[in-house]
Amino acid sequence: MVAFQANGERLHPDRGFPIRLVIPGYIGGRMIKWLAKINVIPHESHNCYHYWDNKYLPPQVTAKVAAQDGWWYKQEYIINELSLNSLITQPSHGELLPIAKNIANTYEIAGYAHSGGGRKVTRVEVTTDCGATWNLAKITRQEAPNPYGKYWCWIWWSFEIPVADLVGTSEIWCRAWDTSNSPQPEKAVWTLMGQSSNHVFRVKVHKDRSQKGEVAFRFEYPTQPGTQSGGWATRVSDKVKSAGYGPIEYEME
């Protein structure tokens, strides 16, 4: 598709004004911004961004190995379709939930999920015991499949949990499944480009005091968007160990 608007407004310059391509189910890196013309060519693009970006190389491949052995030019490692993914948006980062006055209540954990290639997200699960047991979340789907059975939109999900069940909980995780019957992996995999990471989303649960002196749960995301600081994954001691080529090594300054 050729798009000139998003959310009822003209595209902003950083989003591709005046026109950009949109390819449902694909990563944004394949959706050309600032479109001026379209050329039809009989071969794969030779553009440097096509070869040197948006690649999901094996974790054993370093920058030196990739350059020496031609990994950048292997088509099987090109990232086109979106990876299956899910995130938690409620509780928010830094949110405080007073314990005493909410202990008899329930709390809604919520977020969104998507897959790639038009695959339907079939379920989302939540765990509060680091994956020992999983609970089904409620899915809200605003989209019907297209004539070819494809689903292109995100879904929203929610899960009601008794606040009392958060006592003793150190983390809240979520994971999605799609029609391939594959879930998100539990552990991160290190890759040279750091792209398409889709391991389970983890929110840490701390006990803290509010400004009123109330003992409360404080929720912490792994990172913050853009240039904002904060998040448990920014601390070396809390970084996820790779599920790929051995653990990631961190050098302390």
DASULMO-V5482 format. One record per run of one state. SS is the DSSP state (@ for helix, = for strand, . for the rest). FROM is the first residue (numbers start at 1). LEN is the number of residues. Records with the same first field share a line. If there is no record, write none. Layout:
# DASULMO-V5482
SS->FROM-LEN / FROM-LEN
This chain:
# DASULMO-V5482
.->1-1 / 4-1 / 7-2 / 11-2 / 16-4 / 22-4 / 27-1 / 31-17 / 53-2 / 56-7 / 70-1 / 74-1 / 79-2 / 82-3 / 91-5 / 99-1 / 103-3 / 115-6 / 128-7 / 137-1 / 141-14 / 167-4 / 179-4 / 184-17 / 210-5 / 221-11 / 235-1 / 239-15
=->2-2 / 5-2 / 9-2 / 20-2 / 26-1 / 55-1 / 78-1 / 81-1 / 85-6 / 96-3 / 106-9 / 121-7 / 135-2 / 138-3 / 155-8 / 171-8 / 183-1 / 201-9 / 215-6
@->13-3 / 28-3 / 48-5 / 63-7 / 71-3 / 75-3 / 100-3 / 163-4 / 232-3 / 236-3
